Amino acid sequence: MASQLSHKGKGKGKASSSRGSLDISRLFTTRQQQERYETFLFQKKIMKPKYSTFVTFPEEVFTFPSVFEELGLGNLIGCHLDFYPELVKVFYSNMVKKKGKLTSVVKGVPISLTASDICAIFEIPPGGHKFVGTLSPWENYSKHAFYYSLSRLSEHQIYNKRKKSSGGCC
């Protein structure tokens, strides 16, 4: 259950949850950090991470699992670890950009991340295509063709399967 912030008398600055009272002031080094958190992030819900394994997608039908693996994104998609929503919100409420790094403080612990650090954490490649200044990779792009390219079945085979499953005649 999400924690609730009490603004009455002595309880100010304390959050309560189904597990009992939680003193959120211990998560911050300054009152300003706590106020920013209470104003902008306290009521926000953290979306539970979504992850997948490619085992459920048969290779003879789907090509995208191998595409993700070739791009080095398999571990990112399959990552399933515990997380602490309140600490995630504190991290983001304290985050600032300093000298090209993202820095934050959680429970008095300074955290500084470069783009390379973030890539290493998520096990994603540090390079990639920039979408600024050029449209050439998107010339002749067809959403329809891309959709069917993800499957090893042809467009015609997919159409016939849909027709069959909806009770239509072959």
C-alpha positions as semicolon CSV with decimal commas, in nm:
position;residue;x (nm);y (nm);z (nm)
1;M;0,000;0,000;0,000
2;A;0,128;0,349;-0,078
3;S;0,246;0,552;0,216
4;Q;0,048;0,857;0,331
5;L;0,201;1,183;0,455
6;S;0,059;1,323;0,777
7;H;0,051;1,702;0,817
8;K;-0,087;1,720;1,174
9;G;0,125;1,845;1,462
10;K;0,414;1,619;1,555
11;G;0,345;1,381;1,266
12;K;0,453;1,638;1,006
13;G;0,719;1,499;0,776
14;K;0,634;1,141;0,858
15;A;0,480;0,892;0,625
16;S;0,271;0,603;0,739
17;S;0,204;0,281;0,559
18;S;0,051;-0,055;0,630
19;R;0,385;-0,158;0,783
20;G;0,376;0,124;1,038
21;S;0,517;0,472;1,063
22;L;0,808;0,571;0,837
23;D;1,014;0,881;0,912
24;I;1,098;1,012;0,566
25;S;1,324;1,287;0,700
26;R;1,602;1,029;0,740
27;L;1,612;0,994;0,361
28;F;1,722;1,356;0,305
29;T;2,024;1,565;0,401
30;T;1,844;1,901;0,381
31;R;1,493;2,028;0,449
32;Q;1,486;2,169;0,092
33;Q;1,529;1,818;-0,051
34;Q;1,246;1,687;0,164
35;E;1,015;1,972;0,063
36;R;1,087;1,913;-0,308
37;Y;1,009;1,544;-0,258
38;E;0,684;1,617;-0,072
39;T;0,577;1,872;-0,333
40;F;0,660;1,688;-0,654
41;L;0,708;1,314;-0,595
42;F;0,545;1,193;-0,275
43;Q;0,203;1,132;-0,430
44;K;0,347;0,990;-0,753
45;K;0,314;0,618;-0,812
46;I;0,615;0,422;-0,934
47;M;0,525;0,187;-1,217
48;K;0,629;-0,167;-1,146
49;P;0,904;-0,274;-1,385
50;K;0,803;-0,479;-1,682
51;Y;1,031;-0,755;-1,794
52;S;1,014;-1,047;-2,026
53;T;1,188;-1,360;-2,129
54;F;1,203;-1,457;-2,490
55;V;1,125;-1,822;-2,419
56;T;0,757;-1,764;-2,493
57;F;0,832;-1,640;-2,846
58;P;0,912;-1,933;-3,075
59;E;1,209;-1,867;-3,302
60;E;1,032;-2,007;-3,605
61;V;0,767;-1,732;-3,578
62;F;0,930;-1,425;-3,418
63;T;1,254;-1,257;-3,522
64;F;1,263;-0,972;-3,270
65;P;1,423;-1,167;-2,980
66;S;1,735;-1,219;-3,190
67;V;1,730;-0,851;-3,287
68;F;1,729;-0,749;-2,919
69;E;2,008;-0,996;-2,844
70;E;2,218;-0,868;-3,135
71;L;2,172;-0,511;-3,007
72;G;2,289;-0,623;-2,662
73;L;1,951;-0,550;-2,501
74;G;1,856;-0,900;-2,387
75;N;1,967;-0,845;-2,027
76;L;1,787;-0,512;-2,005
77;I;1,456;-0,665;-2,107
78;G;1,499;-0,974;-1,887
79;C;1,617;-0,787;-1,575
80;H;1,394;-0,868;-1,278
81;L;1,530;-0,731;-0,951
82;D;1,376;-0,590;-0,634
83;F;1,342;-0,214;-0,606
84;Y;1,233;0,028;-0,335
85;P;0,979;0,282;-0,465
86;E;1,036;0,543;-0,192
87;L;1,413;0,539;-0,252
88;V;1,360;0,565;-0,629
89;K;1,145;0,876;-0,575
90;V;1,403;1,026;-0,336
91;F;1,677;0,960;-0,593
92;Y;1,486;1,144;-0,865
93;S;1,371;1,430;-0,642
94;N;1,735;1,505;-0,549
95;M;1,880;1,457;-0,897
96;V;2,069;1,742;-1,063
97;K;2,306;1,761;-1,357
98;K;2,659;1,869;-1,261
99;K;2,957;1,871;-1,497
100;G;2,795;1,627;-1,739
101;K;2,698;1,380;-1,465
102;L;2,366;1,303;-1,301
103;T;2,411;1,341;-0,927
104;S;2,178;1,268;-0,639
105;V;2,190;1,202;-0,265
106;V;1,987;0,928;-0,094
107;K;2,008;0,877;0,282
108;G;2,322;1,096;0,285
109;V;2,495;0,881;0,023
110;P;2,607;1,076;-0,287
111;I;2,542;0,904;-0,620
112;S;2,703;1,027;-0,941
113;L;2,638;0,865;-1,278
114;T;2,785;0,930;-1,622
115;A;2,620;0,814;-1,944
116;S;2,874;0,528;-1,955
117;D;2,780;0,426;-1,599
118;I;2,412;0,411;-1,691
119;C;2,492;0,200;-1,998
120;A;2,698;-0,038;-1,784
121;I;2,420;-0,070;-1,524
122;F;2,159;-0,156;-1,785
123;E;2,405;-0,358;-1,992
124;I;2,322;-0,159;-2,304
125;P;2,567;-0,039;-2,566
126;P;2,697;0,317;-2,511
127;G;2,672;0,408;-2,878
128;G;2,379;0,434;-3,106
129;H;2,213;0,632;-3,378
130;K;2,139;0,997;-3,321
131;F;1,811;1,120;-3,461
132;V;1,922;1,481;-3,489
133;G;1,979;1,651;-3,823
134;T;1,902;1,365;-4,057
135;L;1,598;1,179;-4,177
136;S;1,772;0,951;-4,425
137;P;1,736;0,629;-4,217
138;W;1,359;0,688;-4,215
139;E;1,321;0,742;-4,588
140;N;1,094;0,479;-4,743
141;Y;0,995;0,362;-4,393
142;S;0,678;0,155;-4,390
143;K;0,515;0,075;-4,057
144;H;0,319;-0,201;-4,228
145;A;0,634;-0,364;-4,369
146;F;0,816;-0,330;-4,036
147;Y;0,526;-0,497;-3,851
148;Y;0,538;-0,799;-4,079
149;S;0,918;-0,811;-4,071
150;L;0,902;-0,898;-3,699
151;S;0,740;-1,229;-3,781
152;R;0,888;-1,516;-3,977
153;L;0,545;-1,578;-4,124
154;S;0,459;-1,391;-4,441
155;E;0,187;-1,130;-4,454
156;H;-0,023;-1,373;-4,656
157;Q;0,021;-1,653;-4,397
158;I;-0,078;-1,420;-4,112
159;Y;-0,384;-1,303;-4,307
160;N;-0,491;-1,664;-4,370
161;K;-0,448;-1,756;-4,001
162;R;-0,655;-1,456;-3,893
163;K;-0,922;-1,542;-4,147
164;K;-0,933;-1,903;-4,028
165;S;-0,951;-1,810;-3,659
166;S;-1,236;-1,564;-3,720
167;G;-1,442;-1,837;-3,885
168;G;-1,385;-1,721;-4,241
169;C;-1,332;-1,954;-4,528
170;C;-0,983;-2,021;-4,664
